[in-house]
Amino acid sequence: MDWYMAVLRKYAVFSGRARRREFWMFALVSFVISIILSIVDNILGFDTDIGILGSIYGLAVLIPSIAVAVRRLHDTGRSGWWLLI
């Protein structure tokens, strides 16, 4: 959980590096949270294709996800612009 919180603390930091573990633990925790929110959406009876809670969470972690991906690219020796490919 510390890796996940470290990414959220560096909310919009696009410079620097992100180690492999930081990137993948953030991705794993985000995936698990998305699954849980999807289940909660179904239990609450939101009958939309994309759940309301999942959409809110997705928007909340959009910028940190991009930032950690750019930092991970820096760690592998590539520019952050590779994310657009």
N, C-alpha and C positions, 0 to 999 in steps of 0.2 A: 504494500500500500504506500510505502514511502516513495517509491519510484513514481507512482501515479501523482501523488501530491507534489513532488518535485517539478513535474511537468506543469502542473497547474500554477505553481508559484512563479514559474518562468512563463507567464501567460502569453506574452507577445515578444519573447526574446528570440530573434532570428539569427543572432550571431553566436558563435561558440560551437560546441560539440555536444552530441548526445550519444552516449554509449549504447551498444546493442541492447543491453538489458533494460535500460531506461525506455527505449523505444518500444520494445516488445511487451514489457510489463504494462505500459500505458495502453497499448493496443488490446492486450488481454483483459485488463480491468474494464476498459471502455466497452468491449464486446459483452462481457458478463453483465455490466450495468444495463446495456441496451436490451439484452435478453430479459432481465428482470423487469425492466420498464414495459416491455412488450407484454409480458404475462400480466402485469398489473393493469395495463390498458385493457386487455381482454376481460379481466375479472370485473373491472369497473363498467364494462359494457360500451366502450367507445368503439363503434362499428365502422371506423374508417380504415382504409388500407394502411396508412401510416399513422401510428398512434400519436396522440397529442403529447404524452409525456416523453416518448422517444424523440419526437421532433424538437421539443424544447431542449432536451439533453444534447441532441445532435448539434443544435445551434450554439449551445453553451460551450461545447468542446471543439468547435470548428477551428477557431484560431489557434488554440493550443496544439491541436493535431497537426496543423500545417507547420507551426513553429517547430515542433519536435521532429517532424519529417525533414525539414530544412536543416536542422542541427545534425540529424543523423547523416544526411548527405555530406555535410561538412566533415563529419568524422571519417567518412569513407573517401575523402579527397575530392569530392565533386562540389560544384556550385549548387546553390539552392534552386537555381533556375531549372535544374534537371527535373524538378517536381512537375513542371508543366508538360513534360514529354509523356 
